[in-house]
Amino acid sequence: QQKVQQSPESLTVSEGAMASLNCTFSDGTSNNFRWYRQHSAKGLEVLVSIFSDGEKEEGRFTAHLNRANLHVSLHIREPQPSDSAVYLCAVSIRSNNRIFFGDGTQLVVKP
Amino acid sequence: DPKIIQKPKYLVAVTGSEKILICEQYLGHNAMYWYRQSAKKPLEFMFSYSYQKLMDNQTASSRFQPQSSKKNHLDLQITALKPDDSATYFCASSQQITEVFFGKGTRLTVV
C-alpha cells in the first residue's frame, strides 16, 4: 500500500517569503502527482499537477518531482495571508485513479 | 458556481441509523469517487465509478454502498451508522485519468 508522507507538519512564513513543502512516496511506479489546498470547512483546490521529473509552474506555485528519490515538493512564491491553509500531496498511478494523500502541511502566512 | 454539489453540508445521525449522502457533478465527467477524511487521518479513497459501474472499492464494510442513478450522480448510502463513521465525506469526479475535482464535503457526526 502506497505511503505518502509530508513535511513539515506545520510551517509559518512571513508574507513574501518563499514557502517550501515536501512529500515522499513509497511506490516507485507512481506517475501522477498533485498538490491540493484545503481551507478549513471547504473542499480541495488543485494547485498543480506534475507527471514527469522536473518542475511544473502554475502561477506562484511550482512543483518539483524526482521520482528516483521518491520525492515531490511544492514551492510557493510570495505567499500571502490568504494562502494560509492545509496543503495536501496526492500521489496516484495514472492507470488507476485511486489517489493516496499525505497528512498535509498546515501553512500559516503572517502579514 | 460549484460544479460538484454535495448535500447536506452537515449531518448528525444517531448510532444505528441509515443516511444517504448526495453527490451531483456538472462537469460532464464519466468517473466519480468517494473519499473519507477522519479526524487526524489523511484523506482515504473509498470507491471509484466509471460510466456508473463500480471500478474500485477500498471500503471493507458493506455498510457503505454507493448508488448511481444517473451518470452525474453518485450517492453514498451508509447503514447501521457507528460513531467511528464520523468524518467528512468528499465526492470527486474526473474525465478519464485527468484532473480530479473535489466537492466541498459532507461532515457527518454520529452520536
Contacts between the chains, C-beta under 8 A, distances in Angstrom:
chain1	res1	chain2	res2	distance
A	4	B	42	7.3
A	32	B	97	7.4
A	34	B	99	7.8
A	34	B	100	7.5
A	36	B	102	7.6
A	42	B	104	5.8
A	43	B	4	7.6
A	43	B	90	6.9
A	43	B	102	4.9
A	43	B	103	5.6
A	43	B	104	3.9
A	43	B	105	6.1
A	44	B	90	7.1
A	44	B	102	4.0
A	46	B	99	6.0
A	46	B	100	7.5
A	46	B	101	7.1
A	49	B	99	6.5
A	88	B	42	7.8
A	88	B	43	6.9
A	90	B	100	8.0
A	94	B	97	5.1
A	95	B	97	7.3
A	96	B	56	7.0
A	97	B	31	6.5
A	97	B	33	7.3
A	97	B	48	6.2
A	97	B	94	6.1
A	97	B	97	5.7
A	97	B	100	6.5
A	98	B	45	4.8
A	98	B	48	6.6
A	98	B	56	5.7
A	98	B	58	7.0
A	99	B	35	7.7
A	99	B	43	7.8
A	99	B	45	6.2
A	99	B	100	6.4
A	100	B	42	7.9
A	100	B	45	7.3
A	101	B	42	4.5
A	101	B	43	4.1
A	101	B	44	7.7
A	102	B	42	6.0
A	103	B	41	7.8
A	103	B	42	5.0
A	104	B	42	7.2
